[in-house]
Every structure is written in structure tokens, then in C-alpha cells.
Amino acid sequence: MKKYNKVIIIDDNEEILIALKLFLKKFFNTIQTLNKPSNIHYNISQNDYDLILLDMNFKAGDCSGNEGIFWLNEILKTNPNACVICITAYGAINLAVKAMQNGAIDFIEKPWDEELLLASILRAAKLNESKKEINKLSEQNKLLSKHNIGNIEIVKGSSEKMQMVWHAIEKIAPTDANILITGENGTGKELIAKNIHSLSLRKDKPFISVDLGALSPTLFESELFGYKKGAFTGANSDKTGWFEIANGGTIFLDEIGNLNLEQQAKLLSVLQKKEISPVGSTKIISLDIRIISATNANLNHWININKFREDLLYRLNTIQIELPPLRNRKDDIPLLVEFYLEKFKTKYKKSKLTTNPTLLKRLQNYSWPGNIRELKHSIERAVIMSETEKLTISDLYSDNSQNIVNDNNLQSLNLEKNEKQLIVRAIKQAKGNYTKATELLGISRKTLYNKIEKYGI
């Protein structure tokens, strides 16, 4: 017979506690007992019980059942999904009805019939299992709705570099190979990952995107692997981890280079064993999952300076796709401009808005340090600010429109020199406001700090 995990018996009669413990040991892995209800709050908050057996009377001479009703309500305040069976030596129909009305799932008189007791207990434990499964599915559906990839906004482009990228995607998408996508910020790494998933045999399964750069080291395990109620302070309920939610589908690990060596070791273990265990649980969950990761860092360099594990990189990049920056695929800029123009014309109800060859030429001559992300934001801003039926240079992002006009005046084609020059210019135009500077450049605040440190700005 199947054994359930954990039950607690709350009764002031030591003989009852011993008898029930002996009776239930065949059906539960862990049996806890309490002879005083004063510790109920702590035990319920720190443990995930499949079943709670609660006496209705704890004071000598009191057979009203009011104390049991009080503690039943306290249990359900702490855990609304708790499965509670009330037991008493003073059975009465009205007390049974009152207990059921207050949330008990059954009511048993002492002395009990063992067959009836067992049937009630197993029914309650099974009901609790069903409740957990329903709650888990509900939580997963809520989380999946936030990660629904919907319609994928992507322009494949006609440039040779992007044609090579798409040729590779078409070959590897139907496989289960793990993929590492590299490229600068704003080049569309997550969009590529979503497209790979949509072309894969897992397309009807979840696609979960996790920004590892936004996870603190203390949240790494609990967010990715989940946790059990009571596993740590603040863990007031079970939480399903992203790996379990993505099981059967694809998980996209963005900013993989942000993991420290300890986190890398934990992730490597998961990839090797293909299983996880939620924090605070001994349960092992087998994984059938595809890993797509992304970074803007040079991981081979980081391996050389002992910042990244070589064995983890081998697990992640069965196939590597490198996305070119927008400045290296300028032939695609008119297509991208047209795509985002149509999108934002519809959004902002400016159906007659068009562009012109002169503006497109200037956009092609600009280096776009923020890549596609910067271009998208610039076109949206231009559509919002436009006052005629044709976009003009003045409609574009006001603080970098001068950059777009003067971009041909860069003194050399050296990427690092130009990048430093653009960052200095953005900070100057933002009057030292780094948040505004990141908006001008179309990069994250963390990337800006890294560039400032790199170039000694």
C-alpha cells in the first residue's frame, strides 16, 4: 500500500497518541504527535502535513468541542489547504456538523472502528494530494501565462551574416541539443531562443525565460529548483521552481555569465544528473528539458582567468550561435525600421506615417551601440513625436539624434574607441545621470558600469 509523507496527531491523551502512532506507521513515513495545542501554530507553519488529526477537547471536564473548533480555525488560518480530521470521545451530530462547517473534512468518534478510521484517513490523505496537485497546476498556469511567447516579433533580415544564423537555426531547432547564444546586448538573443523553441519538437511545451543577472546568489536555488514550506525563513508555502515548470519544454537562461563559481557547480550538477531537488525537500524530480543559454561575455576568456567552468561551457554549448551587432548587418536596417514603423503606427494610430530614403541612409550610417533594442526604442519615440506624415531626423530619440546625424564623423573604425566615445557622449548629454545614459545607449545599467570600468571613463 502507498505510504504518504507526514501526519500529525494532536491529543492530550498519551495513550491515544501511542495507539494512533502504532496504527499509522504502515501508512505514513513520518508521524508527529502533540499533547498540547499551544504549539500548533509553529508546527503547522514549519511543516507540510498530508493530514492533521485534531482532538476536540483538551481541558478536563470540557466536552463542548469549542476548543477543538477554535484550534481548527487557527490551523486553517495558517494553512487554508490543510486536511483536518476531528476526533473526540463525545460524539454528537451537532458537533460533527459544526466541525465540518468550519472546514474539517471528517469527524471520528473515540473509541474508533479501525476500518472506518483507516478509510477516513486514507481518503483524507488522497484528498490532500489532489489539492496539492490542483494548486501546483494553478501556480504553473499562472507562471506560464507570464512566459507565454505569443507572437514572436522577429525580422530575419537579408544580410549574409543573418542568413547564416537562420540556416543554423533551421538545422538545430528540431534537435534537443543545448544551445549557447552569444552577442552584444540588444541583439535579440531571447527572441532567437523563442524562435528556436517554436521550431522545435517541444513547441507545445513550456518556454521559460530566466534572467540570471537579476537573481541574487541567495535566490538562485529557490527560484530555479523551488522550495518546500518551512525550508527557510519566509518560505510560507511550497514554490515550484522554474526548472520544474519548464519540464518537457525549454528553459532559457539569460546572462549565464553572471553566475558565480558555486552557482555554476550547482547548475552543472543538474545538467549532468538531469534531476533537481527543491530546497528543504528530499524529493527528486527527473528533468526532460532543453537548455538555451545566452551571454554577452567571452566565456572562453573567463575560463582562462578562472571565472567560468570549462565543463559547464561544454554542457551548454553543444551548438553556439553568435548574433552579429547591428552595425555589422546594416543591410537589414531598412527592414527593421519598416517592421517597427508598422508596429508602432498601429499602436499609436498613425496609419499614414512613412519614412524617406534620406532618413534611412542616416540610420544605416549610425553605429547603433544599443543594437536592435536601441533602434526599436528610437522608432517608437519617433512615431510618438511625429507631427507630419513623414518621419524626420528630429522625430528620433532627441538625445541621440545628433549622434545619428554626426555618426559619419567618427575618427576611426576602431570599435573600442568608438564605443568609448559614444559612452562618454551619452554620459555628457545625460549630465552624469547614468539611468538616462543607459536609455540613450540602449543598454542595461550593469553593462554601462562594466564599460565605464573597462574604458576607465
C-alpha positions in Angstrom: 0.0 0.0 0.0 1.2 3.5 -0.8 2.8 5.4 2.1 2.1 9.1 2.5 4.7 11.5 3.8 3.7 13.2 7.1 0.9 13.2 9.6 0.5 15.0 13.0 -1.8 13.8 15.8 -2.9 16.4 18.4 -4.4 15.0 21.5 -3.9 15.4 25.3 -4.2 11.6 25.9 -0.8 9.9 25.7 -2.4 6.5 25.2 -4.3 7.8 22.2 -1.1 9.3 20.7 0.7 6.0 21.1 -2.1 3.9 19.7 -2.6 6.1 16.6 1.2 6.3 16.0 1.4 2.5 16.0 -1.7 2.2 13.8 -0.5 4.8 11.2 3.2 3.8 10.9 2.3 1.5 7.9 0.7 4.4 6.0 3.0 7.4 6.8 6.7 7.9 6.6 6.7 10.5 9.4 4.3 10.6 12.4 4.5 13.6 14.8 2.5 14.0 18.0 1.5 16.9 20.1 -0.2 16.7 23.6 -0.7 20.5 23.9 -2.4 22.6 21.3 -0.3 25.6 22.2 2.4 24.5 19.7 0.0 24.1 16.8 0.9 27.4 15.1 4.6 26.7 15.0 4.2 23.1 13.8 1.7 23.9 11.0 3.8 26.8 9.8 7.0 24.8 9.7 5.7 21.5 8.2 3.8 20.3 5.2 1.4 17.7 6.6 -0.6 15.3 4.5 -3.1 15.0 7.3 -3.9 16.5 10.7 -5.8 14.5 13.4 -7.2 17.0 15.9 -8.8 16.2 19.3 -11.9 18.4 20.0 -11.4 18.7 23.8 -8.2 19.5 25.8 -9.5 20.6 29.2 -10.6 18.1 31.8 -14.4 18.1 32.1 -15.0 20.1 28.9 -16.9 18.1 26.3 -18.3 21.0 24.3 -15.8 20.8 21.4 -15.4 24.6 21.3 -11.7 24.3 22.0 -11.3 22.0 19.0 -13.3 24.3 16.8 -11.0 27.2 17.9 -7.9 25.3 17.0 -9.4 24.0 13.7 -9.9 27.6 12.7 -6.4 28.5 13.7 -4.9 25.7 11.7 -6.9 26.8 8.6 -5.8 30.4 9.1 -2.2 29.2 8.9 -2.8 26.8 6.1 -6.1 27.1 4.3 -5.5 23.9 2.4 -4.9 21.7 5.4 -6.8 18.4 5.6 -8.1 18.0 9.2 -10.0 15.1 10.7 -11.6 16.0 14.1 -11.7 13.2 16.8 -13.5 13.2 20.2 -14.8 10.8 22.8 -18.0 12.8 23.0 -19.6 12.4 19.6 -22.7 14.4 18.7 -24.3 15.1 15.4 -24.4 18.9 16.0 -20.7 18.9 16.9 -19.8 16.9 13.8 -21.8 19.3 11.6 -20.2 22.3 13.3 -16.7 20.9 12.7 -17.4 20.2 9.0 -18.9 23.7 8.6 -15.7 25.1 9.9 -13.5 23.3 7.5 -12.9 19.8 8.8 -13.0 17.1 6.2 -14.2 14.3 8.5 -15.2 13.6 12.1 -14.4 10.4 14.1 -15.6 9.3 17.5 -13.4 7.6 20.1 -13.2 4.7 20.5 -13.0 4.2 16.8 -13.6 1.4 14.4 -10.2 0.7 12.8 -11.6 0.0 9.3 -13.6 3.2 9.4 -10.7 5.2 10.8 -8.3 3.8 8.1 -10.8 4.6 5.3 -11.3 8.1 6.6 -7.5 8.7 6.9 -6.6 7.4 3.5 -9.4 9.3 1.9 -8.2 12.5 3.5 -4.6 11.9 2.6 -5.6 11.3 -1.0 -7.8 14.4 -1.0 -4.8 16.4 0.3 -2.6 15.0 -2.6 -5.3 16.1 -5.1 -5.4 19.6 -3.5 -1.7 20.0 -3.8 -1.7 18.9 -7.5 -4.5 21.3 -8.3 -2.7 24.1 -6.5 0.6 23.2 -8.3 -1.1 23.2 -11.7 -2.8 26.5 -10.9 0.5 28.1 -9.9 2.2 26.7 -13.0 -0.5 28.0 -15.3 -0.2 31.5 -13.7 3.5 31.5 -14.2 3.3 30.0 -17.7 0.8 32.7 -18.7 3.5 35.3 -17.8 6.0 33.4 -20.0 3.7 32.8 -23.0 5.9 33.5 -26.0 2.8 34.6 -28.0 3.6 36.1 -31.5 7.3 36.3 -32.0 8.4 39.7 -33.2 11.4 39.0 -35.4 12.9 40.1 -38.7 15.1 37.5 -40.3 17.0 40.0 -42.4 18.6 39.6 -45.8 22.3 40.2 -44.7 24.7 37.4 -45.2 25.5 37.2 -41.5 21.9 36.7 -40.5 21.2 34.3 -43.3 24.0 32.1 -41.9 22.3 32.4 -38.4 18.9 31.3 -39.7 20.4 28.5 -41.7 22.0 27.2 -38.5 18.7 27.6 -36.5 16.7 25.6 -39.1 19.1 22.7 -38.7 19.4 22.6 -34.9 15.9 23.7 -33.8 14.3 20.2 -34.3 17.0 18.6 -32.2 17.4 18.5 -28.4 20.9 20.0 -28.5 21.7 22.6 -25.8 22.4 26.0 -27.4 24.5 28.9 -26.3 23.6 32.2 -28.0 26.3 34.9 -27.8 26.2 38.5 -28.8 26.1 42.1 -27.6 23.2 43.4 -25.5 20.2 44.3 -27.6 21.0 41.9 -30.5 17.8 39.8 -29.8 19.1 36.7 -28.1 15.9 36.0 -26.3 13.9 36.4 -29.5 16.2 33.9 -31.2 15.7 31.5 -28.3 11.9 31.8 -28.5 12.1 31.1 -32.3 14.2 28.0 -31.8 11.7 26.7 -29.3 8.8 27.4 -31.7 10.5 25.4 -34.4 11.4 22.5 -32.1 9.6 19.3 -31.2 8.9 20.9 -27.8 6.9 23.8 -29.2 3.7 22.7 -27.4 5.5 22.6 -24.1 6.6 25.4 -21.8 9.2 28.0 -22.7 10.5 29.6 -19.6 12.9 32.6 -19.6 15.0 33.3 -16.6 17.3 36.4 -16.3 20.1 35.1 -14.2 21.6 38.6 -14.0 18.6 39.6 -11.9 18.9 36.7 -9.4 20.9 37.2 -6.2 23.0 34.3 -5.1 20.6 33.7 -2.2 17.7 33.2 -4.6 19.4 31.1 -7.2 18.4 27.7 -5.9 15.0 28.6 -4.6 13.9 30.2 -7.8 15.4 27.6 -10.2 14.7 24.5 -8.2 11.8 25.5 -5.9 11.4 25.0 -2.2 9.2 23.4 0.4 7.2 25.3 3.0 9.4 26.0 6.1 12.7 25.4 4.2 13.9 28.8 5.3 12.5 32.0 6.9 9.8 33.4 4.8 9.0 30.1 3.0 5.3 30.2 4.0 4.2 27.8 1.2 5.6 25.5 -1.4 7.1 27.1 -4.5 7.6 25.3 -7.8 11.0 26.2 -9.4 11.5 27.3 -13.0 13.1 24.0 -14.0 10.1 22.0 -12.9 7.7 24.4 -14.6 9.7 24.1 -17.8 9.9 20.3 -17.6 9.3 18.8 -21.0 9.9 22.1 -22.7 12.7 24.7 -23.0 14.4 26.9 -20.3 16.2 30.0 -21.5 19.0 31.1 -19.1 19.9 34.6 -20.0 23.1 36.3 -18.7 24.6 32.9 -17.9 28.0 34.6 -17.4 26.7 36.3 -14.3 26.7 33.1 -12.3 29.5 32.7 -9.7 31.5 29.5 -9.5 29.3 28.0 -6.7 26.2 28.6 -8.8 27.9 27.2 -11.8 28.7 24.0 -9.9 25.0 23.5 -8.9 23.8 24.1 -12.4 26.4 21.7 -13.8 25.2 19.0 -11.3 21.6 19.5 -12.6 22.7 19.2 -16.2 24.7 16.1 -15.5 22.1 14.2 -13.4 19.1 15.6 -15.2 17.3 16.0 -11.9 16.6 18.6 -9.2 15.6 18.6 -5.6 13.6 21.5 -4.2 15.2 23.3 -1.2 14.1 21.7 2.0 12.9 18.5 0.3 14.3 15.0 -0.2 12.1 14.5 -3.3 14.0 14.0 -6.6 12.4 15.4 -9.7 13.6 14.0 -13.0 14.1 16.5 -15.8 13.4 16.3 -19.6 14.4 19.8 -20.6 16.3 21.7 -23.3 18.7 24.4 -22.2 19.2 27.5 -24.3 21.5 30.0 -22.6 22.8 33.4 -23.6 25.6 35.8 -22.7 27.4 38.9 -24.0 30.6 37.8 -22.3 33.6 36.0 -23.8 33.3 32.8 -21.7 36.5 31.3 -23.2 38.4 34.2 -21.8 36.6 33.8 -18.5 37.6 30.2 -18.4 41.3 31.3 -18.8 41.0 33.6 -15.8 39.1 31.0 -13.7 35.8 32.9 -13.7 33.8 30.2 -15.6 33.9 26.4 -15.6 35.0 24.8 -18.8 33.0 21.6 -18.1 29.8 23.7 -17.7 30.5 25.5 -21.0 30.8 22.2 -22.8 27.4 21.2 -21.4 25.8 24.5 -22.5 27.2 25.0 -26.0 26.7 21.8 -27.9 25.8 24.4 -30.6 26.9 28.0 -30.4 25.1 30.8 -32.3 26.7 34.2 -32.5 24.4 37.1 -33.3 26.1 39.9 -35.2 25.7 43.5 -33.9 23.5 45.8 -35.9 26.5 47.8 -37.2 27.7 44.6 -39.0 24.4 44.0 -40.7 23.4 47.4 -41.9 21.6 46.0 -45.0 18.9 44.8 -42.5 18.3 48.3 -41.0 15.7 49.4 -43.6 13.7 46.1 -43.0 13.9 46.6 -39.2 12.8 50.2 -39.5 9.9 49.2 -41.7 8.9 46.4 -39.3 8.9 48.6 -36.2 7.3 51.5 -38.0 4.4 49.3 -38.9 4.1 48.0 -35.4 4.1 51.4 -33.8 1.9 53.1 -36.4 -0.8 50.6 -35.4 -0.2 51.0 -31.7 -0.3 54.8 -31.8 -2.9 55.1 -34.6 -0.8 56.9 -37.1 -1.5 54.8 -40.2 -0.3 57.3 -42.8 3.2 57.7 -41.3 6.1 56.9 -43.7 9.8 57.2 -43.8 12.2 58.5 -46.5 15.4 57.4 -48.2 17.5 60.2 -46.6 16.5 59.2 -43.1 17.1 55.5 -43.8 20.6 56.3 -45.1 21.4 58.2 -41.9 20.0 55.3 -39.8 22.2 52.9 -41.8 25.3 55.1 -41.2 24.7 55.2 -37.4 26.6 52.5 -35.4 23.7 51.6 -33.0 25.7 50.7 -29.9 22.4 49.5 -28.3 21.7 47.4 -31.4 18.1 46.3 -32.3 16.8 47.4 -28.8 18.0 50.9 -29.4 16.6 51.0 -32.9 13.2 49.8 -31.7 13.1 52.4 -28.9 14.2 55.1 -31.4 11.4 54.3 -33.9 8.8 54.1 -31.2 9.8 57.5 -29.9 9.9 58.9 -33.4 6.3 57.7 -34.1 5.0 59.2 -30.9 6.7 62.6 -31.5 6.0 62.9 -35.3 3.8 65.8 -36.3 3.7 65.2 -40.0 3.1 62.1 -42.2 6.8 61.6 -42.8 9.4 60.7 -40.1 12.2 63.2 -39.8 15.6 63.1 -38.0 14.2 65.4 -35.4 11.5 62.9 -34.5 14.1 60.4 -33.5 15.3 60.0 -30.0 16.1 63.6 -29.2 19.3 63.0 -27.2 20.9 60.7 -29.7 19.5 62.2 -32.9 22.6 64.4 -33.1 24.7 61.2 -32.8 22.8 59.7 -35.8 23.4 62.8 -37.8 27.1 63.1 -36.9 27.9 59.4 -36.7 29.9 59.6 -40.0 32.3 61.9 -38.2 33.8 59.2 -36.0 37.5 59.4 -36.3 38.2 55.7 -37.0 36.5 52.4 -37.4 38.1 51.0 -34.2 35.2 49.5 -32.3 36.5 50.1 -28.8 37.5 53.7 -29.5 34.0 54.5 -30.9 32.2 52.6 -28.1 34.1 54.6 -25.5 33.4 57.9 -27.4 29.7 57.1 -27.6 29.5 56.2 -23.9 31.3 59.4 -22.9 29.0 61.4 -25.2 25.9 59.7 -23.7 27.0 60.4 -20.1 27.7 64.0 -21.0 24.4 64.5 -22.7 22.7 62.9 -19.7 24.6 65.3 -17.4 26.0 62.5 -15.4 22.7 60.7 -14.9 23.6 57.0 -15.5 20.0 55.9 -15.7 19.4 58.3 -18.5 22.7 57.4 -20.2 21.6 53.7 -20.3 18.4 54.8 -22.0 20.4 56.8 -24.6 22.7 53.9 -25.3 20.0 51.2 -25.1 22.0 49.1 -22.6 21.5 47.9 -19.1 22.9 49.8 -16.1 25.1 46.8 -15.2 26.6 46.9 -18.8 27.2 50.6 -18.5 29.1 50.1 -15.3 31.2 47.4 -16.9 32.0 49.6 -19.9 32.9 52.5 -17.6 35.3 50.3 -15.7 36.7 48.7 -18.9 37.5 52.0 -20.5 38.4 53.9 -17.4 35.8 56.5 -18.0 
